[in-house]
Amino acid sequence: MPATISFPVVTPGGPRTARVVHERRGAGRPLVLLHGIGHHWQAWQPVLDILAVDRDVIAVDLPGFGASETLPDGIPYDVDGVIPVLGALFEALGIERPDVAGNSLGGLLALELGRAGLVRSVTALAPARFWTEAERRYAFGVLSAMRAGARALPPPVVAWLARGAAGRAALTGTIYARPGRRSPAAVVAETRALREAPGFRATLAAGSTGLFTHDIPDIPVTIAWGTRDRVLPRRQGVRAKRVIPGARLVRLPGCGHVPMNDDPALVARVILDGSS
């Protein structure tokens, strides 16, 4: 069952308390999983049990998403605000320099944690901020439309749509190449998470400028991209490889923007290989 952890963070107004929900399974070397914008820790559910055979796996609801509380007042939803909070979370969880894997926004945060020296290895699945300005505008338009749709549909309509494969495709086909594999309950829950995420708007606004331009030469980095990503085209992976020349660039055949659902065995293997 998910647990809530409270821990102190520094803000411009003084010490405050952050509260983060997480799911922890397995034993071994710690592996932290970070979801994308508007999602929740359950995005990783298809791979959790595979990873937990060998690892102490901690799937996190980022602040302002899922069941986690919003960031304390004074902490912005940008990289400079969120990375110290994640560092404080690691300390509160009793883990030092864990391996980290992230998807989309979570992939960007994983890379930033690597740059900050807070993790042992990084696996970034379709990480943000390797786009052109046109690609960014397109991606933000897609995400904003998904959010608007989630907020406009009454929950009974979402539940009705989720019962059928066509309805699940309508609700989640933008992020999954194989939306029919997602259970009705999972689709209802992630649509609710997208609709209710209080950190969505501020996080999207914080990502409107800037690219990831830093090499991470001192730890293993894996960048993986689905061949059917409809949000961030896979050519962005080639740009990421140019920025981080030592990174391993992996193709995820038949996978969409959130590949954990589309091919759990492949994604788990990529994560484990990248953090071995």
Salt bridges, closest charged atoms under 4 A:
GLU23 OE2 - ARG25 NE 2.85
ASP49 OD1 - ARG25 NH1 2.79
ASP56 OD2 - ARG24 NH2 2.69
GLU69 OE1 - ARG19 NH1 3.69
ASP99 OD2 - ARG29 NE 2.84
ASP99 OD2 - ARG55 NH2 2.20
GLU112 OE1 - ARG115 NE 3.17
GLU133 OE2 - ARG136 NH2 2.70
GLU133 OE2 - ARG137 NH1 3.58
GLU135 OE2 - ARG235 NE 2.67
GLU135 OE1 - ARG239 NH1 2.64
GLU190 OE1 - HIS39 NE2 2.63
GLU190 OE2 - ARG182 NE 3.34
GLU196 OE2 - ARG195 NH2 3.70
ASP229 OD2 - HIS257 ND1 2.83
